[in-house]
């Protein structure tokens, strides 16, 4: 199986070289890895002190890594942190500004034996951390061979995955290579224990720590409050076309709410079409400067703002459930506001959706009528306050994951 895995990675990396030109995601994924080793060598020549390595797939996993990195840095101030991404969408967003507590952000080289050896020869990390699920065999096995402590946190697995199939022996070896796995939930813990993987500890989802920290110190946007007329605001985060097909009819029928809409992808042509379909007064965030007029709908046409925009909301809608996957509903819940989301195709991939419903702060809808009904129902102050209390309790009940993880890791890094 290992030979087949290595051959597959080799074919994958060679095939991608054919897509190197242009500006597609695949092209950026390949070009971004040019000069990685030289970058790492330059960094390591300049650094002083020990180094740890964190690997994430993309932006969502980095959000889970943030509180652990921050806590680790607070515990070991002289520790250098190298963060690697697989996906260009994550990497390109993160490098646009300096990341607190991270000393170097780069791509992970493709998972070949030679790349893994060279990467670890250069970094010589004191520990390696993988987040949630993005596991690469050659890097993991090479680190294990060198007795580099390996940790996996915010792990979330499903019974249908290959690790738990009768033919999944090779992939189970990946899991058994870790010195400690910290899981998001009891189901994952039970699955791992069932195939003899350990030690394992259920510490929860580190995203709760991250979103709570954001809610306590959100970015300030005084210019946003100035364009609205005091009506309650609905914040729509990570909107896709399927989401807007539910939301636009509501906007056009009602006059009791302002809306802030942050598209998942910023395509000005798409935003323009949404504006044309809306009969109320709209404006883009990039057009706010110098404008003193009141509007009904504000479109956010840049990145990096969404997690703090929920401070303006009476309630939130988070998109993606009816498309590629539900985006982060924990961000609005951390601001103690109810959250609405579309009907999920696969509930097991997004356990936080079901949990939010149990706490009475999450509401699933599948069409424009059910979307409007939930909003009107939440105009009942008693029901609304119950949802607010549920959001607070949900977040409070799940804080502290990063502390538990670092307390265990600290035993190894002393």
C-alpha positions in Angstrom: 0.0 0.0 0.0 2.9 2.4 0.8 4.3 1.9 -2.7 0.9 2.6 -4.2 0.6 5.7 -2.0 4.0 7.0 -3.1 3.3 6.4 -6.7 0.0 8.2 -6.5 1.6 11.2 -4.9 4.3 11.2 -7.6 1.7 11.1 -10.4 -0.3 13.8 -8.6 2.7 16.2 -8.3 3.9 15.5 -11.9 0.4 16.0 -13.3 0.1 19.3 -11.5 3.2 20.6 -13.1 1.2 20.6 -16.4 -1.1 23.2 -14.8 1.6 25.5 -13.5 0.9 28.3 -15.9 -2.0 30.6 -15.5 -3.9 31.8 -12.5 -6.0 28.8 -11.6 -6.0 27.4 -8.1 -4.0 24.4 -9.3 -1.4 26.7 -10.9 -1.0 28.7 -7.7 -0.8 25.5 -5.7 2.2 24.4 -7.8 4.0 27.8 -8.2 3.6 28.6 -4.6 5.9 25.7 -3.8 8.8 27.0 -5.8 11.7 27.9 -3.6 10.3 26.5 -0.4 13.5 24.8 0.7 15.6 28.0 0.1 13.0 29.9 2.1 13.2 27.5 5.0 17.0 27.5 5.0 17.1 31.2 5.1 14.7 31.4 8.0 16.5 28.7 10.0 19.8 30.5 9.6 18.4 33.7 11.2 16.3 32.1 14.0 17.4 31.4 17.5 15.7 29.1 19.9 13.7 25.9 19.4 11.2 25.4 16.6 7.8 23.7 16.3 5.9 23.0 13.1 2.2 23.2 12.6 0.5 22.0 9.4 -3.0 22.9 8.3 -5.0 22.2 5.1 -6.5 25.6 4.6 -8.0 28.6 6.4 -10.6 26.8 8.4 -7.9 24.5 10.0 -5.7 27.5 10.7 -8.6 29.0 12.7 -8.5 25.9 14.8 -4.7 26.1 15.2 -4.6 29.7 16.3 -5.6 29.3 20.0 -3.1 26.4 20.4 -0.3 28.4 18.8 -1.1 31.4 21.0 -1.2 29.3 24.1 2.0 27.5 23.2 3.8 30.8 22.6 2.5 32.2 25.9 4.0 29.1 27.6 7.2 29.1 25.6 7.9 32.7 24.5 11.2 31.9 22.7 9.6 29.1 20.6 9.6 29.6 16.9 6.5 28.5 15.0 6.5 27.5 11.3 3.1 27.1 9.8 2.6 25.2 6.5 -0.5 25.1 4.3 -1.5 22.7 1.6 -4.1 24.9 -0.1 -3.4 28.2 -1.8 -6.7 29.7 -0.7 -5.6 29.4 2.9 -2.0 30.4 2.4 -2.8 33.4 0.2 -5.3 34.8 2.7 -3.0 34.4 5.7 0.2 36.0 4.2 -1.6 39.3 3.5 -0.8 40.4 7.0 1.5 39.5 9.8 0.2 36.6 11.9 0.5 36.9 15.7 2.6 34.1 17.2 3.6 32.7 13.8 7.2 33.2 12.7 7.1 31.8 9.2 4.1 30.9 6.9 4.8 28.7 3.9 3.5 25.8 1.8 4.1 22.1 2.6 6.2 20.5 -0.1 4.5 17.6 -1.9 4.6 14.5 0.1 7.5 12.5 -1.3 10.2 10.7 0.8 12.9 13.1 -0.5 10.9 16.2 0.3 10.0 14.9 3.8 13.6 14.2 4.6 14.9 17.5 3.3 12.1 19.5 5.0 12.8 17.9 8.4 16.6 18.1 7.9 16.2 21.9 7.6 13.6 22.6 10.3 14.6 20.0 12.9 11.4 20.7 14.9 11.0 19.8 18.5 7.4 18.8 17.8 5.0 18.6 14.9 1.3 19.4 15.0 -1.4 18.4 12.5 -4.9 19.9 12.6 -8.1 17.9 12.1 -7.4 15.6 9.2 -4.8 16.7 6.6 -2.3 13.8 7.1 0.6 13.2 4.8 2.3 9.8 5.2 5.9 10.5 4.3 6.1 13.5 6.5 4.5 11.7 9.4 6.5 8.5 9.1 9.8 10.4 8.7 9.0 12.5 11.8 8.2 9.4 13.7 11.5 7.7 12.6 13.4 10.8 13.9 11.4 10.5 17.2 9.9 14.0 16.7 6.8 14.2 19.0 3.7 14.1 16.8 0.3 15.6 17.8 -3.0 15.7 16.1 -5.7 18.0 17.5 -9.3 19.0 16.8 -9.5 15.6 15.2 -12.9 14.7 13.8 -13.4 11.4 12.1 -16.5 9.5 10.7 -17.0 5.7 10.6 -17.3 5.8 6.8 -13.7 7.0 6.4 -10.9 4.6 5.2 -9.2 4.5 8.6 -12.0 2.3 9.9 -12.4 0.0 7.0 -11.0 -3.6 7.0 -8.6 -2.6 4.2 -7.5 0.6 5.9 -4.4 -0.8 7.6 -1.9 1.5 6.0 -4.0 4.6 7.0 -4.4 3.3 10.5 -0.6 3.3 10.8 -0.7 7.0 10.2 -3.0 7.5 13.2 -0.9 5.2 15.3 2.2 7.3 14.5 0.9 10.1 16.6 2.1 10.5 20.2 -1.2 11.9 21.2 -4.5 12.6 19.4 -6.9 15.2 20.8 -10.4 14.8 19.5 -13.3 17.2 19.0 -16.0 14.7 20.2 -16.7 11.4 21.9 -17.6 9.7 18.6 -14.1 10.3 17.2 -12.6 9.1 20.5 -14.6 5.9 20.4 -13.7 5.2 16.7 -10.0 5.7 17.4 -10.0 3.5 20.6 -11.9 0.9 18.6 -9.0 0.4 16.2 -6.4 0.6 19.0 -5.2 4.1 18.4 -3.9 6.0 21.5 -3.2 7.8 23.6 -6.3 9.9 22.9 -8.1 12.6 24.8 -11.4 14.4 24.0 -10.6 18.1 24.3 -13.2 19.6 22.0 -13.1 22.0 19.1 -10.4 24.7 19.4 -12.5 26.9 17.2 -14.5 27.9 20.2 -11.4 29.4 21.9 -10.7 31.3 18.7 -14.1 32.7 18.0 -14.5 33.7 21.7 -11.2 35.6 21.5 -12.4 37.5 18.4 -15.8 38.3 20.0 -14.0 39.9 23.0 -11.9 42.2 20.8 -13.6 42.6 17.4 -12.2 45.0 14.8 -14.0 48.3 14.8 -15.8 49.6 11.8 -17.5 52.9 12.7 -18.2 53.6 9.1 -20.6 50.7 8.9 -22.9 51.8 11.7 -23.2 55.2 10.0 -24.8 53.9 6.8 -27.7 52.2 8.6 -30.8 53.9 10.1 -31.1 52.1 13.4 -33.1 49.1 12.3 -32.0 45.6 13.5 -29.3 44.1 11.3 -29.0 40.6 9.8 -25.4 39.6 9.0 -25.1 37.2 6.1 -21.7 35.4 6.1 -20.1 33.5 3.3 -23.1 33.8 0.9 -23.4 31.6 -2.2 -25.9 31.9 -5.0 -28.1 29.2 -3.4 -28.2 31.3 -0.2 -29.0 34.5 -2.0 -31.9 32.9 -3.8 -33.6 32.5 -0.4 -32.5 35.8 1.0 -33.2 38.2 -1.8 -37.0 37.6 -1.8 -37.0 38.4 1.9 -35.1 41.6 1.4 -37.4 42.8 -1.3 -40.6 42.0 0.8 -39.6 43.5 4.1 -38.5 46.9 5.4 -37.7 46.1 9.1 -34.1 45.0 8.7 -30.8 46.2 7.4 -28.4 43.6 6.0 -24.7 43.1 5.8 -23.8 40.5 3.2 -20.3 39.0 2.9 -20.0 36.8 -0.2 -18.0 33.6 0.0 -16.1 34.7 -3.2 -15.7 38.3 -4.1 -16.8 38.4 -7.8 -17.8 41.9 -8.6 -20.0 40.7 -11.4 -21.9 38.4 -9.1 -22.3 41.1 -6.4 -23.5 43.5 -9.1 -26.2 41.0 -10.2 -27.3 40.5 -6.6 -27.6 44.3 -6.3 -29.6 44.5 -9.4 -32.0 41.8 -8.1 -32.6 43.7 -4.9 -35.2 46.5 -5.0 -33.8 48.2 -1.8 -30.9 50.6 -1.6 -27.5 48.8 -1.7 -23.9 49.8 -1.5 -20.5 48.1 -1.6 -18.1 48.5 1.3 -15.4 49.8 -1.1 -17.8 52.7 -2.0 -18.5 53.9 1.5 -15.7 56.5 1.7 -17.1 60.0 1.7 -20.7 58.7 1.4 -23.2 60.1 4.0 -26.3 58.4 2.6 -28.3 55.7 4.4 -28.7 52.3 2.7 -30.6 49.1 3.4 -28.0 46.5 2.3 -24.2 46.7 2.5 -22.1 44.3 0.5 -18.7 43.5 1.8 -16.3 43.3 -1.2 -13.1 42.6 0.6 -11.7 39.8 2.9 -10.7 39.6 6.5 -13.8 41.4 8.0 -16.4 38.8 8.4 -15.5 37.4 11.8 -15.9 40.8 13.4 -19.0 41.9 11.4 -21.3 39.8 13.6 -21.0 42.5 16.3 -23.5 44.4 14.3 -26.1 41.6 14.0 -29.3 40.9 15.8 -29.0 37.5 14.1 -27.0 35.9 11.4 -27.3 33.7 8.4 -24.2 31.6 7.5 -24.0 30.2 4.0 -22.6 27.2 2.1 -24.7 24.4 3.6 -26.6 23.9 0.3 -23.4 24.0 -1.7 -19.8 22.8 -0.9 -20.3 22.9 2.9 -21.4 25.0 5.8 -19.1 27.8 6.8 -18.3 28.8 10.4 -21.4 29.2 12.5 -19.4 29.5 15.7 -18.3 33.0 14.8 -21.8 34.6 15.2 -22.6 32.3 18.1 -19.6 33.8 20.0 -21.3 37.2 19.7 -24.4 35.6 21.3 -26.7 35.9 18.4 -28.9 33.2 16.8 -27.7 31.7 13.6 -29.6 30.4 10.6 -28.2 28.1 7.9 -29.3 26.1 5.0 -30.3 22.4 4.9 -27.1 20.3 5.2 -26.3 17.6 2.7 -24.2 15.7 5.2 -24.9 16.4 8.9 -22.0 14.3 10.2 -19.5 16.7 8.5 -20.7 19.7 10.5 -21.6 18.5 14.0 -21.7 22.0 15.3 -24.9 22.6 13.3 -26.8 19.8 15.2 -25.3 21.0 18.5 -26.5 24.5 17.9 -30.0 23.3 17.3 -30.0 21.3 20.5 -28.9 24.4 22.4 -31.8 26.4 20.7 -29.5 28.9 19.0 -29.2 27.3 15.5 -32.0 27.1 12.9 -32.0 25.1 9.7 -34.0 26.3 6.7 -34.4 25.0 3.1 -36.3 27.7 1.2 -37.3 31.3 1.2 -40.5 30.7 3.1 -38.8 28.9 6.0 -36.0 31.5 6.1 -38.6 34.3 6.5 -40.6 32.3 9.1 -37.5 31.9 11.4 -36.7 35.6 11.2 -40.3 36.5 12.0 -40.5 33.9 14.8 -37.3 35.4 16.4 -39.1 38.8 16.6 -40.7 37.2 19.7 -38.5 38.6 22.4 -38.9 35.6 24.6 -37.9 33.2 21.9 -35.0 35.5 20.8 -33.7 35.7 24.3 -33.8 32.0 24.7 -31.7 31.6 21.5 -29.2 34.3 22.8 -28.9 32.4 26.1 -28.4 29.2 24.2 -25.6 30.7 22.1 -23.8 31.9 25.2 -24.1 28.6 26.9 -22.9 26.6 23.9 -19.7 28.7 23.6 -19.1 28.7 27.4 -19.5 25.0 27.6 -16.8 24.4 24.9 -14.1 26.8 25.9 -10.7 25.7 27.1 -9.5 23.2 24.5 -6.3 25.0 23.8 -5.4 25.0 27.5 -6.0 21.2 27.8 -3.9 20.5 24.7 -0.9 22.6 25.6 -0.9 21.3 29.2 -0.3 17.8 27.7 2.2 19.0 25.1 4.1 20.9 27.7 5.1 17.6 29.3 7.0 16.7 26.1 8.5 20.1 25.4 10.0 20.7 28.9 
